[in-house]
Amino acid sequence: MQKILNQKQLKKADEITIKKKQITSLDLMEHVSKQCFDWIHNRLQGNPIPIHVFCGIGNNGGDGLTIARMLKKHSYNIEVYVVNFSEKRANDFLKNYERLKELGLWPKTINTTNDLPTISENDMVIDAIFGIGLNKSPNGIAKETIQHINQSNAYVLSIDIPSGLFMDRPILDENSVIKASQTLTFETPKLAFFLPENELFSINTEVIPIGLNQEFIQNEKTSFQVIEKQDILHKYKFRNKFSHKGNFGHSLIIGGSFGKIGATILASKACLKIGSGLVTAYIPKCGYTILQTAIPEVMAEVDSENELEHFNFKTKPNAIGIGIGMGISKKTQKGFTQFLKTNKIPLVIDADAINILAKNEDLLKHIPKNSILTPHPKELERLIGKWENDFEKLEKIKTFSTKYSLILIVKGHFTAIAFKDKIYFNQTGNPALATAGSGDVLTGMLTGLLAQGYTSFDASIIAVFLHGKTADIALNTQVYETFIASDILEILPQAFTDLFAKEMEK
């Protein structure tokens, strides 16, 4: 897992790195800026596009000056501006200011809006005005400069973090934040990048390793981490050649109602495709023929004619996925309530089952520990209540997960998995997954992994990662709009194959 450090932790990491390597902060700035220059140079390859470098007067501005010096040495077409929002100057900023002048490039000072340069939408802007240490919204000439850059529609590359964006608290003034086309962030991702409310300000981000002390980072405690491919690979259970279907568990999918049998078909097939040895679907009678025809590999048990009422299945499963397409009729709610009070088997709870829980909070105490809930944003709101901003939402998710000893998978672009007061962000996936039935497939994948003996946490990160990966692979041959939930199941084998493929050398 890649840790997401806060502002104080990153500052401490800088200090320890400087001490351990016996270098100066100026040396570290030089190294960091070289990483950024290489990124730019590898892409531009000497292109004479006009580049406007906007620098603040702190260490982020020092990075900008250093990058500008390296660009100048390689004959790029650059202009450098210092946004004069304070009389104070960081020491490393001043040293790099002098180094830049020695090359014959004198930065222009921006004191008023009259000093702002003309920027074409075909130009490039490097944003190094404010870094991660910002503690209040920019105002005055700093805000006016940010607005000027945003209005230009130029390609904007932000250094470490878009200026005006806070690392770990909400934006107070959206008009004072750079809308970055790309952000090169140092060593670890920033929490702000994973939140929907910041989408406009961090469209693309890339983590640039800068050699901070890894021992310190590994020993630091953090509430937020990012799931990586290696984490999934290490948790995968390889199969013994003498294995049989009984070794891989029996999954039970409970759901469906008249007109919504498709949800249980998708979930049941997902159980099979993820490797569950046996799968049974418990559905209303109206779906029996449909399901048996659609998936001959899946066994079926039935309830009442058009909806679930009795929950009196005979199967003895290892894991149960429940709620997809189930509906919330009074009979279904009554049967579901009774089921929860007697069931001891690990659950994956989705869709209408979550909506019933949201209406009957007292039922939460009956859910087996380490069961998994998979709400989309509206279902989450019904479950935990409204939130003022995404940072508050994260805290509410952690509180809910800890209180009831449950895993909460909050679906979204960066799906968040809450477990034991920590949140893990997934980075696979794209808007192609915003399609009917996508969540039903995820429920089936989770259930199938649980049935095979994976822990609830391991099942969660594996399923979410592979689920998202199918959509990434799909973009090689189709577009967002043409992707449907059944494609997840078709592409899942490729997602597994990709997991074991060696990464190409960069």
C-alpha angles and dihedrals in degrees: 000000000000112000123228106219126199127232096270093048093051092049090051090048089055091051095048092046091052091049097044094046092041093230134128128252086249090058090051091049090052091052093047093048091049089057090053093045091052090052091052096041093050089058103038098038092196097317108169093225111144109259120199113198113198114194133188122209098255133073093292087056088049089056089051093051091049093050089048091053091052091048090049091052088056092050098249118163100251142157122192126209130188113209102219101209094139140024091228120096128193113236094238090048090056093048093051090044089060092045090054092049090052087064089056095255112124115192116231116235119231110209101149138011088266087070095056113113127231109260122195122212085240093059129090124237125200110204114208099144102113130012134194094298095073111129103175138032114275115253139173116022092351092059092043090052091050091050091048091054093047092050092053093069088214122148105273123202112192121203113228095331135003107268112260095023115118118222100224110006137061125280112255098192118027091192091066098058128092115241098221122201088199134006125201104202124190126249099318134033118255122240092232091065093066098055124096093220090064096050095114093055103046108035094156127013133182127188113229114202109226101177101259115171106283095196090061093046093049092051095049118101116229136172094216132059139165123233115235133194092252091058090060094044092052092053097047114112113222116217127244115235090234093054122127133192092269089065093063103056139244118271123202121200114196116191149078135106134194107311094010105073090115090075092062091045091055093045094046093049090048089056089056096044092051090054110266109159095218132016130192126183119208107203144148115283091251090069099049099095092039094054097042090051095045097046114020090177092066124082120220139215122181140215128185123339104269107004143024113269115144106034088204100145119163097208118110102215132183092219137011131211111197142178107039111136089345101130126214104254117151092253092050092048091050093049093045091051092053091046092054092050093057104030121101099171120108112265139209104204121197145157115347093013087061091047091053090050090050089057093045107039092174089070092067091079090062095058112106113252117266092022114148127241119193110193126170114221097277093046089048091053091053089049103046103016131245123317132207096221141350094269090058089046091057091051092049090050092052092047092050093047093049096044095054099028090238135136113239118201108193107196120222143105089303099028109213121216114199116201130157097344093313132102124213120197123212118214102190120094138053140210091292086083090064091096137110114278097018091114092047090058091050090052090053093048091051093048092048092052092047090051090054091058102262114145116253091253095047091046090051098053094040095049095044092047095049093041090056093042092061090061091049091052091046092063089070089073108016145025132251095263097055096051116104133181093260088061089066089062093045094050097040092095089057090050089055091047091051089053091064098037117107113249113250114249112259 
